[in-house]
Amino acid sequence: MLADIDYIEGIGLLAAALTTYSFLPQVYKTWKTKDVSAFSITTFSLFFIGIICWLIYGIYKQSLSMILANTITMISSFMILVLIYKYRKP
């Protein structure tokens, strides 16, 4: 039983690494170009709240993969939100 949990958590860690890493280039590109025209503040705010909920769920479930992925994604999406507010055109 414990081996199954470790195997599943390993899959979760791989998924966390892939999905989190795939988001980081967007943060970097947005920071460098200061172009936030493609982002919807409503959609991104809902995404950010959803990530916080996933993080809370991961903490409750004591899932390292969920905690790591959602912590990094929460920080990254918060950075995007800051950039949207800073660089959006009135």
Secondary structure, DSSP 8 states (H G I E B T S, - for coil): -HHHHHHHHHHHHHHHHHHHHHHHHHHHHHHHH---TT--HHHHHHHHHHHHHHHHHHHHHT-HHHHHHHHHHHHHHHHHHHHHHHH---
